[in-house]
Amino acid sequence: MFAQLKLQAQTIAEGGGLYANADQWDGYQPARDRLYQVLRGDGSHPAVGNVVVISGDAHSSWAADLTQDPSNSDVANGGYDPGTGAGSHAVEFVGTSVTSPMILNTGGLAESLLRSINPHLKYVDLSRRGYLLIDADTTRVVGEWWFVNTVSRRDAGQSFASAFQVLDGGHHLVPAAQTGARANPPALAPA
């Protein structure tokens, strides 16, 4: 997962805080900082827009605004405003596993705690299995999380859980509705 996942929130100036997993991008802060520099642009290079990161293999579901300093509320100085998304440079959708074991089921308590520490996280589900459906067109990218009823036996049951989208030219996630079937879907890729 590219988004920061902290167990203790601090701004970069205060040391950054305590990260949950150094085996994801949190363990490679200099490399992630270089990517943020490219996204922001500089005097010689324009900012890069409309960036959507799609990640997986986390055995959990996430949606995040991507900001270099999510614990800093001062947008004018590189911070992030979780209410407006100001300070976000891109977004990330993380799909869960279909059959791999869940991380844990705390009845939503762990998810609430993680979101309170990490204001850039817009959606977190640590316990259900299923898949992430991405629906993209020229106006927006929508990520929908669908969860299966069981993996212990054959069962076609699934349920829609949540959806978030980023609009063309936007840099932050907003809640979305489940997308409908397209009238003229593109052809499937050749087998």
Contact map, one row per residue, 1 for C-alpha under 8 A:
11110000000000000000000110000000000000000000000000000011010000000000000000000000000000000000010000000000000000000000000000000000000000000000000000000000000000000000000000000000000000000000000
11110000000000000000000111000001000000000000000000001010000000000100000000000000000000000001000000000000000000000000000000000000000000000000000000000000000000000000000000000000000000000000000
11111000000000000000000011000000000000000000000000000000000000011110000000000000000000000001000000000000000000000000000000000000000000000000000000000000000000000000000000000000000000000000000
11111100000000000010000011000000000000000000000000000000000000000000000000000000000000000000000000000000000000000000010000000000000000000000000000000000000000000000000000000000000000000000000
00111110000000000011100001000000000000000000000000000000000000000000000000000000000000000000000000000000000000000100010000000000000000000000000000000000000000000000000000000000000000000000000
00011111100000001111000000000000000000000000000000000000000000000000000000000000000000000000000000000000000000000100110000000000000000000000000000000000000000000000000000000000000000000000000
00001111100000001111000000000000000000000000000000000000000000000000000000000000000000000000000000000000000000000100100000000000000000000000000000000000000000000000000000000000000000000000000
00000111110000001110000000000000000000000000000000000000000000000000000000000000000000000000000000000000000000000000100000000000000000000000000000000000000000000000000000000000000000000000000
00000111111000011100000000000000000000000000000000000000000000000000001000000000000000000000000000000000000000000000110000000000000000000000000000000000000000000000000000000000000000000000000
00000001111111111100000000000000000000000000000000000000000000000000001100000000000000000000000000000000000000000000000000000000000000000000000000000000000000000000000000000000000000000000000
00000000111111111000000000000000000000000000000000000000000000000000111100000000000000000000000000000000000000000000000000000000000000000000000000000000000000000000000000000000000000000000000
00000000011111111000000000000000000000000000000000000000000000000000101100000000000000000000000000000000000000000000000000000000000000000000000000000000000000000000000000000000000000000000000
00000000011111110000000000000000000000000000000000000000000000000000000000000000000000000000000000000000000000000000000000000000000000000000000000000000000000000000000000000000000000000000000
00000000011111111000000000000000000000000000000000000000000000000000000000000000000000000000000000000000000000000000000000000000000000000000000000000000000000000000000000000000000000000000000
00000000011111111000000000000000000000000000000000000000000000000000000000000000000000000000000000000000000000000000000000000000000000000000000000000000000000000000000000000000000000000000000
00000000111111111100000000000000000000000000000000000000000000000000000000000000000000000000000000000000000000000000000000000000000000000000000000000000000000000000000000000000000000000000000
00000111111101111110000000000000000000000000000000000000000000000000000000000000000000000000000000000000000000000000000000000000000000000000000000000000000000000000000000000000000000000000000
00000111110000011111000000000000000000000000000000000000000000000000000000000000000000000000000000000000000000000000000000000000000000000000000000000000000000000000000000000000000000000000000
00011111000000001111110001000000000000000000000000000000000000000000000000000000000000000000000000000000000000000000000000000000000000000000000000000000000000000000000000000000000000000000000
00001110000000000111110001000000000000000000000000000000000000000000000000000000000000000000000000000000000000000000000000000000000000000000000000000000000000000000000000000000000000000000000
00001000000000000011111101100000000000000000000000000000000000000000000000000000000000000000000000000000000000000000000000000000000000000000000000000000000000000000000000000000000000000000000
00000000000000000011111111110000000000000000000000000000000000000000000000000000000000000000000000000000000000000000000000000000000000000000000000000000000000000000000000000000000000000000000
00000000000000000000111111100000000000000000000000000000000000000000000000000000000000000000000000000000000000000000000000000000000000000000000000000000000000000000000000000000000000000000000
11000000000000000000111111110000000000000000000000000000000000000000000000000000000000000000000000000000000000000000000000000000000000000000000000000000000000000000000000000000000000000000000
11110000000000000000011111111001000000000000000000000000000000000000000000000000000000000000000000000000000000000000000000000000000000000000000000000000000000000000000000000000000000000000000
01111000000000000011111111111000000000000000000000000000000000000000000000000000000000000000000000000000000000000000000000000000000000000000000000000000000000000000000000000000000000000000000
00000000000000000000111111111000000000000000000000000000000000000000000000000000000000000000000000000000000000000000000000000000000000000000000000000000000000000000000000000000000000000000000
00000000000000000000010111111111000000000000000000000000000000000000000000000000000000000000000000000000000000000000000000000000000000000000000000000000000000000000000000000000000000000000000
00000000000000000000000011111111100000000000000000000000000000000000000000000000000000000000000000000000000000000000000000000000000000000000000000000000000000000000000000000000000000000000000
00000000000000000000000000011111110000000000000000000000000000000000000000000000000000000000000000000000000000000000000000000000000000000000000000000000000000000000000000000000000000000000000
00000000000000000000000000011111111000000000000000000000000000000000000000000000000000000000000000000000000000000000000000000000000000000000000000000000000000000000000000000000000000000000000
01000000000000000000000010011111111100000000000000000000000000000000000000000000000000000000000000000000000000000000000000000000000000000000000000000000000000000000000000000000000000000000000
00000000000000000000000000001111111110000000000000000000000000000001000000000000000000000000000000000000000000000000000000000000000000000000000000000000000000000000000000000000000000000000000
00000000000000000000000000000111111111000000000000000000000000000000000000000000000000000000000000000000000000000000000000000000000000000000000000000000000000000000000000000000000000000000000
00000000000000000000000000000011111111100000000000000000000000000000000000000000000000000000000000000000000000000000000000000000000000000000000000000000000000000000000000000000000000000000000
00000000000000000000000000000001111111110000000000000000000000000011000000000000000000001000000000000000000000000000000000000000000000000000000000000000000000000000000000000000000000000000000
00000000000000000000000000000000111111111100000000000000000000000000000000000000000000000000000000000000000000000000000000000000000000000000000000000000000000000000000000000000000000000000000
00000000000000000000000000000000011111111100001100000000000000000000000000000000000000000000000000000000000000000000000000000000000000000000000000000000000000000000000000000000000000000000000
00000000000000000000000000000000001111111000001110000000000000000000000000000000000000001000000000000000000000000000000000000000000000000000000000000000000000000000000000000000000000000000000
00000000000000000000000000000000000111111100011100000000000000000000000000000000000000001000000000000000000000000000000000000000000000000000000000000000000000000000000000000000000000000000000
00000000000000000000000000000000000011111111111100000000000000000000000000000000000000000000000000000000000000000000000000000000000000000000000000000000000000000000000000000000000000000000000
00000000000000000000000000000000000011011111111000000000000000000000000000000000000000000000000000000000000000000000000000000000000000000000000000000000000000000000000000000000000000000000000
00000000000000000000000000000000000000001111110000000000000000000000000000000000000000000000000000000000000000000000000000000000000000000000000000000000000000000000000000000000000000000000000
00000000000000000000000000000000000000001111110000000000000000000000000000000000000000000000000000000000000000000000000000000000000000000000000000000000000000000000000000000000000000000000000
00000000000000000000000000000000000000001111111000000000000000000000000000000000000000000000000000000000000000000000000000000000000000000000000000000000000000000000000000000000000000000000000
00000000000000000000000000000000000000011111111100000000000000000000000000000000000000000000000000000000000000000000000000000000000000000000000000000000000000000000000000000000000000000000000
00000000000000000000000000000000000001111100111110000000000000000000000000000000000000000000000000000000000000000000000000000000000000000000000000000000000000000000000000000000000000000000000
00000000000000000000000000000000000001111000011111100000000000000000000000000000000000000000000000000000000000000000000000000000000000000000000000000000000000000000000000000000000000000000000
00000000000000000000000000000000000000100000001111100000000000000000000000000000000000001100000000000000000000000000000000000000000000000000000000000000000000000000000011100000000000000000000
00000000000000000000000000000000000000000000000111110000000000000000000000000000000000000100000000000000000000000000000000000000000000000000000000000000000000000000000111100000000000000000000
00000000000000000000000000000000000000000000000111111000000000000000000000000000000000001110000000000000000000000000000000000000000000000000000000000000000000000000000000100000000000000000000
00000000000000000000000000000000000000000000000001111100000000000000000000000000000000000111100000000000000000000000000000000000000000000000000000000000000000000000000000000000000000000000000
01000000000000000000000000000000000000000000000000111110000000000000000000000000000000000111100000000000000000000000000000000000000000000000000000000000000000000000000000000000000000000000000
00000000000000000000000000000000000000000000000000011111000000000000000000000000000000000001111000000000000000000000000000000000000000000000000000000000000000000000000000000000000000000000000
11000000000000000000000000000000000000000000000000001111100000000000000000000000000000000001111000000000000000000000000000000000000000000000000000000000000000000000000000000000000000000000000
10000000000000000000000000000000000000000000000000000111111000000000000000000000000000000000011110000000000000000000000000000000000000000000000000000000000000000000000000000000000000000000000
00000000000000000000000000000000000000000000000000000011111100000000000000000000000000000000001110000000000000000000000000000000000000000000000000000000000000000000000000000000000000000000000
10000000000000000000000000000000000000000000000000000001111110000000000000000000000000000000011110000000000000000000000000000000000000000000000000000000000000000000000000000000000000000000000
00000000000000000000000000000000000000000000000000000001111110000000000000000000000000000000001110011110000000000000000000000100100000000000000000000000000000000000000000000000000000000000000
00000000000000000000000000000000000000000000000000000000111111000000000000000000000000000000011110000110000000000000000000011111100000000000000000000000000000000000000000000000000000000000000
00000000000000000000000000000000000000000000000000000000011111100000000000000000000000000000111100000000000000000000000000111100000000000000000010000000000000000000000000000000000000000000000
00000000000000000000000000000000000000000000000000000000000111110000000000000000000000000001111000000000000000000000000011111000000000000000000000000000000000000000000000000000000000000000000
00000000000000000000000000000000000000000000000000000000000011111000000000000000000000000011110000000000000000000000000011110000000000000000000000000000000000000001000000001000000000000000000
00100000000000000000000000000000000000000000000000000000000001111100000000000000000000000011100000000000000000000000000111100000000000000000000000000000000000000000000000001000000000000000000
00100000000000000000000000000000000000000000000000000000000000111110000000000000000010011111000000000000000000000000000111000000000000000000000000000000000000000000000000111000000000000000000
01100000000000000000000000000000000000000000000000000000000000011111000000000000000000011111000000000000000000000000000100000000000000000000000000000000000000000000000000010000000000000000000
00100000000000000000000000000000000100000000000000000000000000001111110000000011000000111100000000000000000000000000000100000000000000000000000000000000000000000000000000000000000000000000000
00000000000000000000000000000000100100000000000000000000000000000111110000000110000000010000000000000000000000000000000000000000000000000000000000000000000000000000000000000000000000000000000
00000000001100000000000000000000000000000000000000000000000000000011111100000111000000000000000000000000000000000000000000000000000000000000000000000000000000000000000000000000000000000000000
00000000001000000000000000000000000000000000000000000000000000000011111110000011000000000000000000000000000000000000011100000000000000000000000000000000000000000000000000000000000000000000000
00000000111100000000000000000000000000000000000000000000000000000000111110000011000000000000000000000000000000000000011000000000000000000000000000000000000000000000000000000000000000000000000
00000000011100000000000000000000000000000000000000000000000000000000111111100111000000000000000000000000000000000000000000000000000000000000000000000000000000000000000000000000000000000000000
00000000000000000000000000000000000000000000000000000000000000000000011111100011100000000000000000000000000000000000000000000000000000000000000000000000000000000000000000000000000000000000000
00000000000000000000000000000000000000000000000000000000000000000000000111111111100000000000000000000000000000000000000000000000000000000000000000000000000000000000000000000000000000000000000
00000000000000000000000000000000000000000000000000000000000000000000000111111111100001100000000000000000000000000000000000000000000000000000000000000000000000000000000000000000000000000000000
00000000000000000000000000000000000000000000000000000000000000000000000001111110000000000000000000000000000000000000000000000000000000000000000000000000000000000000000000000000000000000000000
00000000000000000000000000000000000000000000000000000000000000000000000001111110000000000000000000000000000000000000000000000000000000000000000000000000000000000000000000000000000000000000000
00000000000000000000000000000000000000000000000000000000000000000001100101111111000000100000000000000000000000000000000000000000000000000000000000000000000000000000000000000000000000000000000
00000000000000000000000000000000000000000000000000000000000000000011111111111111100000100000000000000000000000000000000000000000000000000000000000000000000000000000000000000000000000000000000
00000000000000000000000000000000000000000000000000000000000000000010111111100111110011110000000000000000000000000000000100000000000000000000000000000000000000000000000000000000000000000000000
00000000000000000000000000000000000000000000000000000000000000000000000011100011111111100000000000000000000000000000000000000000000000000000000000000000000000000000000000000000000000000000000
00000000000000000000000000000000000000000000000000000000000000000000000000000001111111000000000000000000000000000000001100000000000000000000000000000000000000000000000000000000000000000000000
00000000000000000000000000000000000000000000000000000000000000000000000000000000111110000000000000000000000000000000000000000000000000000000000000000000000000000000000000000000000000000000000
00000000000000000000000000000000000000000000000000000000000000000000000000000000111111000000000000000000000000000000000000000000000000000000000000000000000000000000000000000000000000000000000
00000000000000000000000000000000000000000000000000000000000000001000000000000001111111110000000000000000000000000000000000000000000000000000000000000000000000000000000000111000000000000000000
00000000000000000000000000000000000000000000000000000000000000000000000000100001110111110000000000000000000000000000000000000000000000000000000000000000000000000000000000010000000000000000000
00000000000000000000000000000000000000000000000000000000000000000010000000100111100011111000000000000000000000000000000000000000000000000000000000000000000000000000000000000000000000000000000
00000000000000000000000000000000000000000000000000000000000000001111000000000001000011111110000000000000000000000000000000000000000000000000000000000000000000000000000000110000000000000000000
00000000000000000000000000000000000100110000000010100000000000001110000000000000000000111110000000000000000000000000000000000000000000000000000000000000000000000000000000110000000000000000000
00000000000000000000000000000000000000000000000011111000000000001110000000000000000000011111000000000000000000000000000000000000000000000000000000000000000000000000000000110000000000000000000
00000000000000000000000000000000000000000000000000111000000000111100000000000000000000011111100000000000000000000000000000000000000000000000000000000000000000000000010000111000000000000000000
01100000000000000000000000000000000000000000000000011110000001111100000000000000000000000111110000000000000000000000000000000000000000000000000000000000000000000000000000000000000000000000000
00000000000000000000000000000000000000000000000000011110000011110000000000000000000000000011111000000000000000000000000000000000000000000000001000000000000000000000000000000000000000000000000
10000000000000000000000000000000000000000000000000000111010111100000000000000000000000000001111100000000000000000000000000000000000100000000000000000000000000000000000000000000000000000000000
00000000000000000000000000000000000000000000000000000111111111000000000000000000000000000000111110000000000000000000000000000000001100000000000010000000000000000000000000000000000000000000000
00000000000000000000000000000000000000000000000000000001111110000000000000000000000000000000011111000000000000000000000000000001111100000000000000000000000000000000000000000000000000000000000
00000000000000000000000000000000000000000000000000000001111100000000000000000000000000000000001111111000000000000000000000000000111000000000000000000000000000000000000000000000000000000000000
00000000000000000000000000000000000000000000000000000000000000000000000000000000000000000000000111110000000000000000000000000000111000000000000000010010000000000000000000000000000000000000000
00000000000000000000000000000000000000000000000000000000000000000000000000000000000000000000000011111000000000000000000000000000110000000000000000000010000000000000000000000000000000000000000
00000000000000000000000000000000000000000000000000000000001000000000000000000000000000000000000011111100000000000000000000000000100000000000000000000000000000000000000000000000000000000000000
00000000000000000000000000000000000000000000000000000000001000000000000000000000000000000000000010111110000000000000000000000000000000000000000000000000000000000000000000000000000000000000000
00000000000000000000000000000000000000000000000000000000001100000000000000000000000000000000000000011111100000000000000000000111100000000000000000000000000000000000000000000000000000000000000
00000000000000000000000000000000000000000000000000000000001100000000000000000000000000000000000000001111100000000000000000000110000000000000000000000000000000000000000000000000000000000000000
00000000000000000000000000000000000000000000000000000000000000000000000000000000000000000000000000000111110000000000000000000110000000000000000000000000000000000000000000000000000000000000000
00000000000000000000000000000000000000000000000000000000000000000000000000000000000000000000000000000111111100000000000000000110000000000000000000000000000000000000000000000000000000000000000
00000000000000000000000000000000000000000000000000000000000000000000000000000000000000000000000000000001111111000000000000000000000000000000000000000000000000000000000000000000000000000000000
00000000000000000000000000000000000000000000000000000000000000000000000000000000000000000000000000000000111111000000000000000000000000000000000000000000000000000000000000000000000000000000000
00000000000000000000000000000000000000000000000000000000000000000000000000000000000000000000000000000000111111110000000000001000000000000000000000000000000000000000000000000000000000000000000
00000000000000000000000000000000000000000000000000000000000000000000000000000000000000000000000000000000011111111000000000000000000000000000000000000000000000000000000000000000000000000000000
00000000000000000000000000000000000000000000000000000000000000000000000000000000000000000000000000000000011111111100000000000000000000000000000000000000000000000000000000000000000000000000000
00000000000000000000000000000000000000000000000000000000000000000000000000000000000000000000000000000000000111111110000000011100000000000000000000000000000000000000000000000000000000000000000
00000000000000000000000000000000000000000000000000000000000000000000000000000000000000000000000000000000000111111111000000000000000000000000000000000000000000000000000000000000000000000000000
00000000000000000000000000000000000000000000000000000000000000000000000000000000000000000000000000000000000011111111100000000000000000000000000000000000000000000000000000000000000000000000000
00001110000000000000000000000000000000000000000000000000000000000000000000000000000000000000000000000000000001111111110000000000000000000000000000000000000000000000000000000000000000000000000
00000000000000000000000000000000000000000000000000000000000000000000000000000000000000000000000000000000000000111111111111110000000000000000000000000000000000000000000000000000000000000000000
00000000000000000000000000000000000000000000000000000000000000000000000000000000000000000000000000000000000000011111111000000000000000000000000000000000000000000000000000000000000000000000000
00000111100000000000000000000000000000000000000000000000000000000000000000000000000000000000000000000000000000001111111000000000000000000000000000000000000000000000000000000000000000000000000
00011100100000000000000000000000000000000000000000000000000000000000011000000000000000000000000000000000000000000111111110000000000000000000000000000000000000000000000000000000000000000000000
00000000000000000000000000000000000000000000000000000000000000000000011000000000010000000000000000000000000000000011111111000000000000000000000000000000000000000000000000000000000000000000000
00000000000000000000000000000000000000000000000000000000000000011110010000000001010000000000000000000000000000000010011111000000000000000000000000000000000000000000000000000000000000000000000
00000000000000000000000000000000000000000000000000000000000001111000000000000000000000000000000000000000000000000010011111110000000000000000000000000000000000000000000000000000000000000000000
00000000000000000000000000000000000000000000000000000000000001111000000000000000000000000000000000000000000000000010001111110000000000000000000000000000000000000000000000001000000000000000000
00000000000000000000000000000000000000000000000000000000000011110000000000000000000000000000000000000000000000000010000011111000000000000000000000000000000000000000000000000000000000000000000
00000000000000000000000000000000000000000000000000000000000111100000000000000000000000000000000000000000000000100010000011111100000000000000000000000000000000000000000000000000000000000000000
00000000000000000000000000000000000000000000000000000000000111000000000000000000000000000000000000000000000100100000000000111111000000000000000000000000000000000000000000000000000000000000000
00000000000000000000000000000000000000000000000000000000001110000000000000000000000000000000000000000111100000100000000000011111000000000000000000000000000000000000000000000000000000000000000
00000000000000000000000000000000000000000000000000000000000100000000000000000000000000000000000000000111100000000000000000001111100000000000000000000000000000000000000000000000000000000000000
00000000000000000000000000000000000000000000000000000000000100000000000000000000000000000000000100000100000000000000000000001111110000000000000000110000000000000000000000000000000000000000000
00000000000000000000000000000000000000000000000000000000001100000000000000000000000000000000000111110100000000000000000000000011111000000000000000110000000000000000000000000000000000000000000
00000000000000000000000000000000000000000000000000000000000000000000000000000000000000000000000111100000000000000000000000000001111100000000000011110000000001000000000000000000000000000000000
00000000000000000000000000000000000000000000000000000000000000000000000000000000000000000000001111000000000000000000000000000000111110000000000011100000000000000000000000000000000000000000000
00000000000000000000000000000000000000000000000000000000000000000000000000000000000000000000011100000000000000000000000000000000011111000000001111000000000000000000000000000000000000000000000
00000000000000000000000000000000000000000000000000000000000000000000000000000000000000000000000000000000000000000000000000000000001111100000001111000000000000000000000000000000000000000000000
00000000000000000000000000000000000000000000000000000000000000000000000000000000000000000000000000000000000000000000000000000000000111110000111100000000000000000000000000000000000000000000000
00000000000000000000000000000000000000000000000000000000000000000000000000000000000000000000000000000000000000000000000000000000000011111000111000000000000000000000000000000000001000000000000
00000000000000000000000000000000000000000000000000000000000000000000000000000000000000000000000000000000000000000000000000000000000001111111110000000000000000000000000000000000000000000000000
00000000000000000000000000000000000000000000000000000000000000000000000000000000000000000000000000000000000000000000000000000000000000111111100000000000000000000000000000000000000000000000000
00000000000000000000000000000000000000000000000000000000000000000000000000000000000000000000000000000000000000000000000000000000000000011111000000000000000000000000000100000000000000000000000
00000000000000000000000000000000000000000000000000000000000000000000000000000000000000000000000000000000000000000000000000000000000000011111100000000000000000000000001100000000000000000000000
00000000000000000000000000000000000000000000000000000000000000000000000000000000000000000000000000000000000000000000000000000000000000011111110000000000000000000000111100000000000000000000000
00000000000000000000000000000000000000000000000000000000000000000000000000000000000000000000000000000000000000000000000000000000000001111011111000000000000000000000111100000000000000000000000
00000000000000000000000000000000000000000000000000000000000000000000000000000000000000000000000000000000000000000000000000000000000001110001111100000000000000000011110000000001001000000000000
00000000000000000000000000000000000000000000000000000000000000000000000000000000000000000000100000000000000000000000000000000000000111100000111110000000000000000011100000000000000000000000000
00000000000000000000000000000000000000000000000000000000000000000000000000000000000000000000000000000000000000000000000000000000000111000000011111000000000000011111000000000000010000000000000
00000000000000000000000000000000000000000000000000000000000010000000000000000000000000000000001000000000000000000000000000000000011110000000001111100000000000011110000000000000000000000000000
00000000000000000000000000000000000000000000000000000000000000000000000000000000000000000000000000000000000000000000000000000000011110000000000111110000000001111100000000000000000000000000000
00000000000000000000000000000000000000000000000000000000000000000000000000000000000000000000000000000000000000000000000000000001111000000000000011111000000001111000000000000000000000000000000
00000000000000000000000000000000000000000000000000000000000000000000000000000000000000000000000001000000000000000000000000000001110000000000000001111110000111100000000000000000000000000000000
00000000000000000000000000000000000000000000000000000000000000000000000000000000000000000000000000000000000000000000000000000000000000000000000000111110001111100000000000000000000000000000000
00000000000000000000000000000000000000000000000000000000000000000000000000000000000000000000000000000000000000000000000000000000000000000000000000011111111010000000000000000000000000000000000
00000000000000000000000000000000000000000000000000000000000000000000000000000000000000000000000001100000000000000000000000000000000000000000000000011111111000000000000000000000000000000000000
00000000000000000000000000000000000000000000000000000000000000000000000000000000000000000000000000000000000000000000000000000000000000000000000000000111110000000000000000000000000000000000000
00000000000000000000000000000000000000000000000000000000000000000000000000000000000000000000000000000000000000000000000000000000000000000000000000000111111000000000000000000000000000000000000
00000000000000000000000000000000000000000000000000000000000000000000000000000000000000000000000000000000000000000000000000000000000000000000000000000111111100000000000000000000000000000000000
00000000000000000000000000000000000000000000000000000000000000000000000000000000000000000000000000000000000000000000000000000000000000000000000000001110111110000000000000000000000000000000000
00000000000000000000000000000000000000000000000000000000000000000000000000000000000000000000000000000000000000000000000000000000000000000000000000011000011111000000000000000000000000000000000
00000000000000000000000000000000000000000000000000000000000000000000000000000000000000000000000000000000000000000000000000000000000000000000000000011100001111100000000000000000000000000000000
00000000000000000000000000000000000000000000000000000000000000000000000000000000000000000000000000000000000000000000000000000000010000000000000001111000000111110000000000000000000000000000000
00000000000000000000000000000000000000000000000000000000000000000000000000000000000000000000000000000000000000000000000000000000000000000000000001111000000011111000000000000000000000000000000
00000000000000000000000000000000000000000000000000000000000000000000000000000000000000000000000000000000000000000000000000000000000000000000000111100000000001111100000000000000010000000000000
00000000000000000000000000000000000000000000000000000000000000000000000000000000000000000000000000000000000000000000000000000000000000000000000111100000000000111110000000000000000000000000000
00000000000000000000000000000000000000000000000000000000000000000000000000000000000000000000000000000000000000000000000000000000000000000000000111000000000000011111000000000001110000000000000
00000000000000000000000000000000000000000000000000000000000000000000000000000000000000000000000000000000000000000000000000000000000000000000011110000000000000001111100000000011110000000000000
00000000000000000000000000000000000000000000000000000000000000100000000000000000000000000000000000000000000000000000000000000000000000000000011100000000000000000111110000001111100000000000000
00000000000000000000000000000000000000000000000000000000000000000000000000000000000000000000000000000000000000000000000000000000000000000001111000000000000000000011111000001111000000000000000
00000000000000000000000000000000000000000000000000000000000000000000000000000000000000000010000000000000000000000000000000000000000000000001110000000000000000000001111101111100000000000000000
00000000000000000000000000000000000000000000000000000000000000000000000000000000000000000000000000000000000000000000000000000000000000000011100000000000000000000000111111100000000000000000000
00000000000000000000000000000000000000000000000001000000000000000000000000000000000000000000000000000000000000000000000000000000000000000111100000000000000000000000011111000000000000000000000
00000000000000000000000000000000000000000000000011000000000000000000000000000000000000000000000000000000000000000000000000000000000000000000000000000000000000000000001111100000000000000000000
00000000000000000000000000000000000000000000000011000000000000000000000000000000000000000000000000000000000000000000000000000000000000000000000000000000000000000000011111110000000000000000000
00000000000000000000000000000000000000000000000011100000000000001000000000000000000010011110000000000000000000000000000000000000000000000000000000000000000000000000011011111000000000000000000
00000000000000000000000000000000000000000000000000000000000000001100000000000000000011011110000000000000000000000000000000000000000000000000000000000000000000000000010001111100000000000000000
00000000000000000000000000000000000000000000000000000000000000111000000000000000000010000010000000000000000000000000000001000000000000000000000000000000000000000001110000111110000000000000000
00000000000000000000000000000000000000000000000000000000000000000000000000000000000000000000000000000000000000000000000000000000000000000000000000000000000000000001110000011111000000000000000
00000000000000000000000000000000000000000000000000000000000000000000000000000000000000000000000000000000000000000000000000000000000000000000000000000000000000000011100000001111100000000000000
00000000000000000000000000000000000000000000000000000000000000000000000000000000000000000000000000000000000000000000000000000000000000000000010000000000000000000111100000000111110000000000000
00000000000000000000000000000000000000000000000000000000000000000000000000000000000000000000000000000000000000000000000000000000000000000000000000000000000000000111000000000011111000000000000
00000000000000000000000000000000000000000000000000000000000000000000000000000000000000000000000000000000000000000000000000000000000000000000000100000000000000010110000000000001111100000000000
00000000000000000000000000000000000000000000000000000000000000000000000000000000000000000000000000000000000000000000000000000000000000100000010000000000000000000000000000000000111110000000000
00000000000000000000000000000000000000000000000000000000000000000000000000000000000000000000000000000000000000000000000000000000000000000000000000000000000000000000000000000000011111000000000
00000000000000000000000000000000000000000000000000000000000000000000000000000000000000000000000000000000000000000000000000000000000000000000000000000000000000000000000000000000001111100000000
00000000000000000000000000000000000000000000000000000000000000000000000000000000000000000000000000000000000000000000000000000000000000000000000000000000000000000000000000000000000111111000000
00000000000000000000000000000000000000000000000000000000000000000000000000000000000000000000000000000000000000000000000000000000000000000000000000000000000000000000000000000000000011111000000
00000000000000000000000000000000000000000000000000000000000000000000000000000000000000000000000000000000000000000000000000000000000000000000000000000000000000000000000000000000000001111100000
00000000000000000000000000000000000000000000000000000000000000000000000000000000000000000000000000000000000000000000000000000000000000000000000000000000000000000000000000000000000001111110000
00000000000000000000000000000000000000000000000000000000000000000000000000000000000000000000000000000000000000000000000000000000000000000000000000000000000000000000000000000000000000011111000
00000000000000000000000000000000000000000000000000000000000000000000000000000000000000000000000000000000000000000000000000000000000000000000000000000000000000000000000000000000000000001111100
00000000000000000000000000000000000000000000000000000000000000000000000000000000000000000000000000000000000000000000000000000000000000000000000000000000000000000000000000000000000000000111110
00000000000000000000000000000000000000000000000000000000000000000000000000000000000000000000000000000000000000000000000000000000000000000000000000000000000000000000000000000000000000000011111
00000000000000000000000000000000000000000000000000000000000000000000000000000000000000000000000000000000000000000000000000000000000000000000000000000000000000000000000000000000000000000001111
00000000000000000000000000000000000000000000000000000000000000000000000000000000000000000000000000000000000000000000000000000000000000000000000000000000000000000000000000000000000000000000111
